[in-house]
Amino acid sequence: MLGLKLPTDPRWVNIVEKNIEEILTDHAFCEQKATSTAISLIVSFPEYTDLVQEMTALVKEEISHFKMVHDKIIERGWTLGRDRRDDYVIQLVKFFPKGGSRTTQLVHRLLYAALIEARSCERFRLLSEELEDKELAEFYKNLMASEANHYTMFLGFARKYGNRKEVDAKWQQLLEYEAELMRNLGKTETIHG
């Protein structure tokens, strides 16, 4: 359903289990960045009323996810660590050239967001199925559905605002590029890397 060309190696969960504190910190910052992305789309493209409406709802949802993850960190007696560099996203955003029309820029940002949400969903599924910590596994199962909804929402907006045929071609190219990125990732306790 997610269309990802290269699934995460299930052994990634073994890496995560060795440092749950690290994955929760990384996850908390992913939720904060998702909130920021939604706000940025509102600020950058206010003329797209339906997008602004959906992004407003998404800001509320993503910040509530941040709080849920932060609460998990506190419950375990930890404090939120510092934000880490997200090599996955840094490499991903190099795919599309900078510039172009406002519509092109919007479509590219929506496609990036869709892919990040799809990968998050896939990783959450793995965590929900493979973590030995059953309470945390259930937590990730509950978040998984919402990430899938975000992925389809972003992809739907890209298709709505751009030329459908061109958007679908770009989406497939981005998926191929992301699969190549993933060949070198999945070796750390981060949501995407």
C-alpha positions as CSV (number, residue, x, y, z in Angstrom):
1,M,0.0,0.0,0.0
2,L,2.8,2.4,0.8
3,G,4.6,1.9,-2.5
4,L,8.1,1.8,-0.9
5,K,10.5,0.1,-3.2
6,L,12.8,-1.2,-0.5
7,P,11.4,-2.4,2.8
8,T,13.3,-1.9,6.1
9,D,15.4,-4.9,7.1
10,P,13.5,-6.3,10.2
11,R,16.9,-6.5,12.0
12,W,16.6,-2.7,12.4
13,V,14.3,-3.4,15.3
14,N,17.2,-5.2,17.1
15,I,19.2,-2.0,16.9
16,V,16.3,0.0,18.2
17,E,15.8,-2.3,21.2
18,K,19.3,-1.7,22.4
19,N,18.6,2.0,22.8
20,I,14.9,2.7,23.3
21,E,15.8,6.1,24.8
22,E,17.5,7.1,21.5
23,I,14.6,6.1,19.2
24,L,12.0,7.9,21.4
25,T,14.1,11.1,21.3
26,D,14.5,10.8,17.5
27,H,10.8,10.1,17.2
28,A,9.8,13.1,19.3
29,F,11.8,15.4,17.1
30,C,10.3,13.8,13.9
31,E,6.9,14.7,15.3
32,Q,8.1,18.3,16.0
33,K,9.5,18.6,12.5
34,A,6.2,17.3,11.0
35,T,4.4,20.0,12.9
36,S,6.9,22.6,11.5
37,T,6.4,21.3,8.0
38,A,2.6,21.7,8.3
39,I,3.1,25.3,9.6
40,S,5.6,26.0,6.8
41,L,3.1,24.9,4.2
42,I,0.5,27.2,5.6
43,V,2.9,30.2,5.7
44,S,4.3,29.5,2.2
45,F,1.0,28.6,0.4
46,P,-1.8,30.5,2.1
47,E,-3.8,30.8,-1.1
48,Y,-4.6,27.0,-1.1
49,T,-7.5,27.1,1.4
50,D,-8.1,23.4,1.5
51,L,-4.4,22.7,2.1
52,V,-4.4,25.4,4.9
53,Q,-7.4,23.7,6.5
54,E,-5.8,20.3,6.5
55,M,-2.4,21.6,7.6
56,T,-4.1,23.3,10.6
57,A,-5.6,20.0,11.7
58,L,-2.3,18.3,11.1
59,V,-0.4,20.8,13.3
60,K,-2.7,19.9,16.2
61,E,-2.3,16.1,15.5
62,E,1.5,16.2,15.1
63,I,2.1,18.3,18.2
64,S,-0.2,15.9,20.2
65,H,2.0,13.0,18.9
66,F,5.1,14.9,20.1
67,K,3.5,15.2,23.5
68,M,2.6,11.5,23.5
69,V,6.2,10.5,22.7
70,H,7.6,13.0,25.2
71,D,5.3,11.6,27.9
72,K,6.7,8.1,27.1
73,I,10.2,9.5,27.6
74,I,9.2,11.0,31.0
75,E,7.4,7.8,32.1
76,R,10.6,5.9,31.6
77,G,12.6,8.4,33.7
78,W,14.4,10.1,30.9
79,T,14.5,13.6,29.5
80,L,14.3,14.7,25.9
81,G,17.7,14.8,24.4
82,R,18.9,17.2,21.7
83,D,17.7,17.1,18.2
84,R,19.9,15.0,15.8
85,R,20.7,15.5,12.2
86,D,18.3,13.5,10.0
87,D,20.6,12.2,7.2
88,Y,17.6,10.5,5.5
89,V,15.7,13.8,5.1
90,I,18.9,15.7,4.2
91,Q,19.6,13.3,1.4
92,L,16.0,13.0,0.3
93,V,15.5,16.7,-0.3
94,K,18.4,16.7,-2.7
95,F,16.4,14.8,-5.2
96,F,14.3,17.6,-6.8
97,P,16.2,20.6,-8.2
98,K,15.6,23.9,-6.4
99,G,13.5,26.6,-8.0
100,G,10.7,26.2,-10.5
101,S,7.2,27.7,-10.3
102,R,5.4,28.0,-7.0
103,T,3.2,25.0,-8.0
104,T,6.3,22.9,-8.7
105,Q,7.8,23.8,-5.4
106,L,4.6,23.0,-3.6
107,V,4.3,19.6,-5.4
108,H,7.8,18.7,-4.5
109,R,7.3,19.6,-0.9
110,L,4.1,17.5,-0.8
111,L,5.9,14.5,-2.3
112,Y,8.7,14.7,0.2
113,A,6.2,14.9,3.0
114,A,4.3,12.0,1.6
115,L,7.4,9.8,1.4
116,I,8.6,10.7,4.9
117,E,5.2,9.8,6.3
118,A,5.1,6.5,4.3
119,R,8.6,5.5,5.6
120,S,7.5,6.5,9.2
121,C,4.4,4.3,8.8
122,E,6.5,1.4,7.6
123,R,8.9,1.7,10.5
124,F,6.0,2.1,13.0
125,R,4.5,-1.2,11.6
126,L,7.8,-3.0,12.2
127,L,8.1,-1.6,15.7
128,S,4.5,-2.6,16.5
129,E,5.1,-6.2,15.3
130,E,8.7,-6.8,16.4
131,L,9.4,-4.9,19.6
132,E,9.6,-7.1,22.7
133,D,8.4,-4.2,24.8
134,K,4.6,-4.9,24.3
135,E,3.5,-1.5,25.7
136,L,5.7,0.3,23.2
137,A,4.7,-2.0,20.4
138,E,1.0,-1.1,21.0
139,F,1.9,2.6,21.1
140,Y,3.5,2.3,17.6
141,K,0.6,0.3,16.3
142,N,-1.8,3.1,17.3
143,L,0.4,5.7,15.6
144,M,0.8,3.7,12.4
145,A,-2.7,4.3,11.0
146,S,-2.4,8.0,11.4
147,E,1.0,8.1,9.5
148,A,-0.7,6.2,6.6
149,N,-3.4,8.8,6.5
150,H,-0.8,11.6,6.4
151,Y,1.0,9.9,3.5
152,T,-2.2,9.6,1.4
153,M,-3.2,13.2,2.2
154,F,0.1,14.7,1.1
155,L,0.2,12.5,-2.1
156,G,-3.5,13.4,-2.8
157,F,-2.7,17.2,-2.6
158,A,0.3,16.8,-4.8
159,R,-1.9,15.1,-7.4
160,K,-4.6,17.7,-7.0
161,Y,-2.3,20.7,-7.5
162,G,0.1,19.3,-10.1
163,N,-0.5,17.6,-13.4
164,R,-1.5,14.0,-12.3
165,K,0.6,12.2,-14.9
166,E,3.7,14.3,-14.1
167,V,3.2,14.0,-10.3
168,D,2.8,10.2,-10.6
169,A,6.0,10.0,-12.7
170,K,7.9,12.2,-10.1
171,W,6.5,10.1,-7.3
172,Q,7.9,6.9,-8.9
173,Q,11.3,8.5,-9.5
174,L,11.4,9.7,-5.9
175,L,10.5,6.2,-4.6
176,E,13.4,4.7,-6.7
177,Y,15.8,7.3,-5.3
178,E,14.6,6.7,-1.8
179,A,15.2,2.9,-2.2
180,E,18.8,3.6,-3.1
181,L,19.2,5.9,0.0
182,M,17.7,3.1,2.2
183,R,20.4,0.6,1.1
184,N,22.9,2.6,3.2
185,L,20.6,3.4,6.1
186,G,18.8,1.3,8.7
187,K,21.8,0.8,10.9
188,T,21.0,3.3,13.6
189,E,18.2,3.7,16.2
190,T,16.4,6.5,14.3
191,I,13.0,6.6,12.7
192,H,14.2,7.2,9.2
193,G,17.9,6.5,9.1
